[in-house]
Structures are given as structure tokens and as C-alpha cells.
Amino acid sequence: MANRQWNGVTDGGNRSQKRLSALLKYIDVRIIYCFLPFVVCYYLIAARRRAGAIYNYLRKRQGFTKFKAAVGTYRNHILFGRNLLDRFYVFAGKRGRYTISEKDRNLVRSYFEKEAPLIMLSAHVGNYEMASYLCGELPKRLNVLAFAHETEQMQSFRSDAMRQNNIQIIPVMEDMSHLFEIAAQMEQGNAITLAADRYYMGKRSAEYSFLGEAAIFPTGSYYLADKYKAQVIALFILRAKKNFCYDVVVEPITIDNTIVGREARALAYGREYVRVLENVVKRYPLQWFNFYDFWSIGEGAANKVNG
């Protein structure tokens, strides 16, 4: 079974990341794009398991032909590299180069203007982190749950860029101490955002049908939503065909109020999220960035839910 967990560290290390950000202050990011094909070819050879996971996803889940899946695997890695470079271009002070529509920006902000706390769900699809830089200053505090073991330089870049928009990072700690901060933010009526597509052993999770096969998704955020009567939305920011432009998909995640019981309601929230995620992935098949066998199921790891 392929490793289901990323180690939480962006490639390059502190020094390389700092140099890249400094370089992008003076040159157009599209120049760096030109070097991506060489980097991607290296990764396709050196990280064959990662590439194989994307190839199998395109073949088995999206129904691509062998040739189309092979080309799609290459294009997927190119898009992933461009997304990462876009973030560093923002860190270099170039956020003004990127655009989302004013309509999408206002739609996102409308959820932050409501009194109830907000849980904003995403996935490793598209370039979700860019939403933190492009939506402007938010009416209420947004707390981003992020892996705690990132490089010091990357954490600094993110914190500095997000702070301008009333966003702070809550590191996800192995001792689960971050849960106290999450609870405090919910009680204050603020917002949290997290990736709802990564399952970690020992955490609350459930098995859903996704793209025609069973997969495990975390469900802890849905118990939180039920406890604090929070709004729940799914937000995805997808790379458009034109450079420096992103498409935004925002969908409310709602369930039938007649469903009784915290567990039943949490599972219902999860089912609705998976439905929305599936629709987005079908529309943007090459912007799926889970580089492992997402459909590997750990024995006894999760409740089973009929999709």
C-alpha cells in the first residue's frame, strides 16, 4: 500500500524557498514556468509511485485511455508545479497579479458576514491556499488548520501573507492541543478552514463511495459543525486556462434537519461534501493532487456509509 500521508514539508528546504521568493521579486514567474518540464520529467522518473498514483486515478476513476492518462499525469505535475510557484510569487509581493471574479469574492465574503461560526472545507484539488490571498480582508477571523511540521521559512511566508486578510494559522499538533484553539474560535463565532479529504489513522472517519470506489474521508469537522451550529461550505479555487486567473467554486454543505443524532448528522454532512468534491474533480480532473492511492482502505479504519 502506498503511503497515505504526506510528511507535511514542501520540497526545497528553508534556504531554497527563501532564494526562490527573493528571485521572484525581480523576474516574472512565467520564466520559472519554462523550467518545469525538466523538473517534472525528473520527478516522473524519481518518484514513480507518486506518478503511478495519478496515472491510476486518471485511468480507473476518470476513465482516460492509456495514452490520455499518461499525458494527463505529466500535465497534472506541471499544474502542481505552477500552483506552488504561484504561491511563492505571492510571497514575493505579487499577489496583485492574480485575479478571481468580484462576484466570487463577494460570495465567499457573504458567509463571513453571518453571525454563526463558519467551517470552510477544501481538498487537495486546485490551489486552495490562493483563496487566502485573493479574497481580501475578511469580516471575521479565519483560522487555517495547517500541518505543524512545515519548514520554518514556509510557515513564515504563509503567516505574513495571510495576516493581511485577517487570517491566522493553527498548527495541527500530534498531541491534539489544536482542538482547544478550534473550540475557542467556534465559540467566538469565527471561521476555520481545513482540507476534508485527508484521512489520518486514529481520527474520526467514514468510508464513502467516491468516483465509483470506496474511500475514507475524515468526519471530525462535521461533529464540530453540529455541536456549534456552524455554517458549512466547500470552497475550491481552480487554476483557469489563462495565467494569473483562478476559478472559484463555492457550495453550501447542508443536510436534512430531520436527521437525528450527532453521528448520523456528521455522516450526512460527509456524504454531501463527497458529492460536491466528486462534481468538482469531474470538472477539473487534472487538478487532483493526492499523490498516493487515495482508495486504499485501512482494515477497520472507518464506518461504512453507502454512497
C-alpha positions as CSV (number, residue, x, y, z in Angstrom):
1,M,0.0,0.0,0.0
2,A,1.3,3.4,-0.9
3,N,1.9,5.8,2.0
4,R,-1.3,7.7,2.6
5,Q,0.3,10.6,4.4
6,W,2.4,13.5,3.1
7,N,5.2,14.4,5.5
8,G,3.9,18.0,5.6
9,V,7.1,19.6,4.3
10,T,7.2,21.5,1.0
11,D,10.2,20.4,-1.1
12,G,13.4,22.6,-1.2
13,G,14.2,23.4,2.5
14,N,14.4,26.8,4.1
15,R,17.3,28.2,2.1
16,S,16.0,27.2,-1.3
17,Q,12.5,28.5,-0.5
18,K,13.9,31.9,0.6
19,R,16.0,32.2,-2.5
20,L,13.1,31.4,-4.8
21,S,10.9,34.0,-3.2
22,A,13.7,36.6,-3.5
23,L,14.3,35.7,-7.1
24,L,10.6,36.1,-7.9
25,K,10.7,39.7,-6.7
26,Y,12.6,40.6,-9.8
27,I,11.5,38.2,-12.6
28,D,8.2,37.1,-14.0
29,V,7.0,33.7,-12.6
30,R,6.3,32.6,-16.2
31,I,10.1,32.4,-16.8
32,I,10.3,29.9,-14.0
33,Y,7.4,28.0,-15.5
34,C,9.6,27.3,-18.5
35,F,11.9,25.1,-16.3
36,L,9.0,23.0,-15.0
37,P,9.1,20.4,-17.8
38,F,12.6,19.4,-16.9
39,V,11.8,19.2,-13.2
40,V,8.6,17.2,-13.9
41,C,10.5,14.7,-16.0
42,Y,12.9,14.1,-13.2
43,Y,10.0,13.6,-10.7
44,L,8.2,11.2,-13.1
45,I,11.3,9.0,-13.0
46,A,12.5,9.5,-9.4
47,A,9.0,9.4,-7.8
48,R,7.4,6.7,-10.0
49,R,5.0,5.6,-7.2
50,R,3.6,9.2,-6.9
51,A,3.2,9.4,-10.7
52,G,1.7,6.0,-10.8
53,A,-1.0,7.0,-8.3
54,I,-2.1,9.9,-10.6
55,Y,-2.0,7.6,-13.7
56,N,-4.2,5.0,-12.0
57,Y,-6.6,7.7,-10.8
58,L,-7.0,9.0,-14.4
59,R,-7.3,5.5,-15.8
60,K,-9.6,3.9,-13.2
61,R,-11.5,6.8,-11.8
62,Q,-11.8,9.2,-14.7
63,G,-11.9,6.6,-17.5
64,F,-9.0,8.0,-19.5
65,T,-7.3,5.9,-22.2
66,K,-3.7,4.8,-21.5
67,F,-2.3,7.5,-23.7
68,K,-4.5,10.2,-22.3
69,A,-3.8,9.1,-18.8
70,A,0.0,9.2,-19.4
71,V,-0.2,12.7,-20.9
72,G,-2.6,13.7,-18.1
73,T,-0.1,12.6,-15.5
74,Y,2.5,14.8,-17.0
75,R,0.1,17.8,-17.2
76,N,-1.0,17.2,-13.6
77,H,2.5,17.5,-12.4
78,I,3.0,20.7,-14.5
79,L,-0.1,22.2,-12.9
80,F,1.0,21.3,-9.4
81,G,4.4,23.0,-10.0
82,R,2.7,26.1,-11.4
83,N,0.4,26.2,-8.4
84,L,3.4,26.0,-6.0
85,L,5.2,28.8,-7.9
86,D,2.1,31.0,-7.8
87,R,2.2,30.8,-4.0
88,F,5.9,31.9,-4.0
89,Y,5.1,34.7,-6.4
90,V,2.5,35.9,-3.8
91,F,5.1,35.6,-1.1
92,A,7.3,37.8,-3.2
93,G,4.7,40.6,-3.1
94,K,3.0,39.9,-6.4
95,R,-0.5,39.0,-5.2
96,G,-1.9,41.8,-7.3
97,R,-1.1,39.9,-10.5
98,Y,-3.7,37.2,-9.7
99,T,-7.4,37.6,-10.1
100,I,-10.7,36.0,-9.2
101,S,-14.0,37.5,-10.1
102,E,-15.6,40.1,-7.9
103,K,-18.8,38.0,-7.8
104,D,-16.9,35.1,-6.4
105,R,-15.0,37.2,-3.9
106,N,-18.3,38.7,-2.6
107,L,-19.9,35.3,-2.4
108,V,-17.1,34.0,-0.2
109,R,-17.2,37.1,2.0
110,S,-21.0,36.8,2.4
111,Y,-20.6,33.7,4.5
112,F,-18.2,35.5,6.8
113,E,-20.7,38.3,7.4
114,K,-23.2,36.0,9.1
115,E,-23.2,35.7,12.9
116,A,-22.9,31.9,13.0
117,P,-19.4,30.3,13.1
118,L,-18.2,29.0,9.7
119,I,-16.4,25.8,8.7
120,M,-14.9,26.1,5.3
121,L,-13.9,22.8,3.7
122,S,-11.4,22.2,0.9
123,A,-9.4,19.4,-0.6
124,H,-6.1,18.8,-2.3
125,V,-7.7,19.9,-5.5
126,G,-6.7,23.1,-7.3
127,N,-4.7,25.7,-5.4
128,Y,-6.8,26.2,-2.3
129,E,-4.2,28.3,-0.5
130,M,-4.6,31.0,-3.0
131,A,-8.0,31.8,-1.7
132,S,-6.3,33.1,1.5
133,Y,-4.5,35.7,-0.6
134,L,-7.2,36.7,-3.1
135,C,-10.4,37.2,-1.2
136,G,-9.4,40.4,0.5
137,E,-9.6,41.3,4.2
138,L,-12.3,39.1,5.8
139,P,-15.1,40.4,8.2
140,K,-14.3,37.8,10.7
141,R,-11.2,35.9,11.7
142,L,-10.4,32.8,9.6
143,N,-8.2,30.1,11.2
144,V,-6.3,27.8,8.8
145,L,-5.5,24.3,10.1
146,A,-2.1,23.5,8.8
147,F,0.4,20.8,9.3
148,A,2.8,21.8,12.0
149,H,6.0,20.3,10.6
150,E,6.4,22.6,7.6
151,T,9.7,24.3,7.1
152,E,10.2,27.4,9.2
153,Q,10.5,29.6,6.1
154,M,7.3,28.3,4.6
155,Q,5.4,28.9,7.8
156,S,6.7,32.4,7.9
157,F,5.8,33.1,4.3
158,R,2.3,31.9,4.8
159,S,1.7,33.7,8.1
160,D,2.9,37.0,6.7
161,A,0.8,36.7,3.6
162,M,-2.4,35.6,5.3
163,R,-2.2,38.1,8.2
164,Q,-3.1,40.9,5.7
165,N,-6.5,39.3,5.2
166,N,-7.4,38.6,8.9
167,I,-6.2,35.0,8.7
168,Q,-4.2,33.1,11.2
169,I,-2.7,29.6,11.1
170,I,-3.5,27.0,13.8
171,P,-0.8,24.3,13.6
172,V,-2.2,20.7,13.8
173,M,-0.3,19.1,16.6
174,E,0.2,15.4,17.3
175,D,-1.0,15.8,20.9
176,M,-4.3,17.3,19.6
177,S,-3.8,20.5,21.5
178,H,-5.0,22.4,18.5
179,L,-8.5,21.3,19.3
180,F,-8.7,23.7,22.2
181,E,-8.0,26.6,19.9
182,I,-10.5,25.4,17.4
183,A,-13.2,25.2,20.1
184,A,-12.4,28.7,21.3
185,Q,-12.7,30.1,17.7
186,M,-16.0,28.4,17.2
187,E,-17.4,29.8,20.4
188,Q,-16.3,33.3,19.3
189,G,-18.3,32.9,16.1
190,N,-15.2,32.9,13.9
191,A,-14.2,30.6,11.0
192,I,-11.9,27.6,10.4
193,T,-10.8,26.0,7.2
194,L,-9.2,22.7,6.6
195,A,-8.7,20.0,3.9
196,A,-11.5,17.5,4.3
197,D,-10.0,14.8,2.0
198,R,-7.1,13.6,4.1
199,Y,-7.7,10.7,6.5
200,Y,-5.3,10.0,9.3
201,M,-5.3,6.8,11.3
202,G,-6.9,7.2,14.7
203,K,-9.1,10.1,13.7
204,R,-12.9,10.1,13.2
205,S,-13.6,9.0,9.6
206,A,-16.0,7.2,7.4
207,E,-16.0,5.3,4.2
208,Y,-17.9,6.8,1.2
209,S,-18.3,5.9,-2.4
210,F,-16.2,8.4,-4.4
211,L,-15.7,8.2,-8.2
212,G,-17.1,4.7,-8.2
213,E,-14.9,3.2,-5.4
214,A,-14.8,3.3,-1.6
215,A,-12.5,5.8,0.0
216,I,-12.0,7.1,3.6
217,F,-12.7,10.7,4.5
218,P,-12.3,12.4,7.9
219,T,-15.5,13.4,9.7
220,G,-14.4,15.2,12.8
221,S,-15.2,18.6,11.4
222,Y,-18.8,17.6,10.9
223,Y,-19.2,16.8,14.6
224,L,-17.8,20.2,15.3
225,A,-20.3,21.8,12.9
226,D,-23.2,20.0,14.6
227,K,-22.0,21.0,18.1
228,Y,-21.6,24.7,17.3
229,K,-24.5,25.0,14.7
230,A,-21.9,26.3,12.3
231,Q,-22.4,27.1,8.6
232,V,-20.5,24.6,6.4
233,I,-19.3,25.4,2.9
234,A,-17.0,23.7,0.4
235,L,-14.6,26.1,-1.4
236,F,-12.3,25.2,-4.2
237,I,-10.0,27.5,-6.2
238,L,-9.1,26.0,-9.5
239,R,-6.5,27.2,-12.0
240,A,-8.0,28.7,-15.1
241,K,-6.6,28.3,-18.6
242,K,-5.3,31.9,-18.6
243,N,-2.2,32.6,-16.4
244,F,-2.8,34.6,-13.2
245,C,-6.6,33.7,-13.2
246,Y,-8.4,31.3,-11.0
247,D,-11.9,29.9,-10.9
248,V,-13.8,29.7,-7.6
249,V,-16.3,27.0,-6.7
250,V,-18.3,27.6,-3.5
251,E,-21.0,25.2,-2.4
252,P,-23.0,25.2,0.9
253,I,-22.9,21.8,2.6
254,T,-26.4,21.3,4.1
255,I,-28.3,18.3,5.5
256,D,-31.9,17.4,6.2
257,N,-32.8,18.9,9.7
258,T,-34.9,15.8,10.4
259,I,-31.8,13.6,10.7
260,V,-31.4,12.7,14.4
261,G,-28.2,12.0,16.3
262,R,-24.7,13.6,16.1
263,E,-23.2,10.6,14.3
264,A,-25.9,10.4,11.7
265,R,-25.8,14.1,11.1
266,A,-22.0,14.0,10.8
267,L,-22.1,11.2,8.3
268,A,-24.8,13.1,6.3
269,Y,-22.5,16.2,6.1
270,G,-19.7,14.0,4.9
271,R,-21.9,12.4,2.2
272,E,-22.8,15.8,0.9
273,Y,-19.2,17.0,0.9
274,V,-18.1,14.0,-1.1
275,R,-20.8,14.6,-3.6
276,V,-19.6,18.2,-4.1
277,L,-16.0,17.1,-4.3
278,E,-16.8,14.5,-6.9
279,N,-18.5,17.0,-9.1
280,V,-15.5,19.4,-8.9
281,V,-13.0,16.6,-9.7
282,K,-15.0,15.5,-12.7
283,R,-14.9,19.1,-14.0
284,Y,-11.2,19.6,-13.3
285,P,-9.7,16.1,-13.5
286,L,-6.1,17.2,-13.9
287,Q,-6.2,19.3,-10.7
288,W,-6.3,16.4,-8.3
289,F,-3.2,16.5,-6.2
290,N,-3.4,13.5,-3.8
291,F,-0.2,11.7,-4.9
292,Y,-1.0,8.3,-3.4
293,D,-3.6,5.6,-3.7
294,F,-6.5,7.5,-2.3
295,W,-8.8,4.5,-2.5
296,S,-6.6,2.3,-0.2
297,I,-8.8,1.3,2.7
298,G,-7.3,0.5,6.1
299,E,-8.8,-2.5,7.8
300,G,-11.5,-1.5,10.3
301,A,-10.4,2.2,9.9
302,A,-13.7,3.7,9.3
303,N,-17.5,3.5,9.5
304,K,-19.0,2.3,6.2
305,V,-21.5,4.7,4.5
306,N,-23.5,3.8,1.4
307,G,-22.7,6.5,-1.1
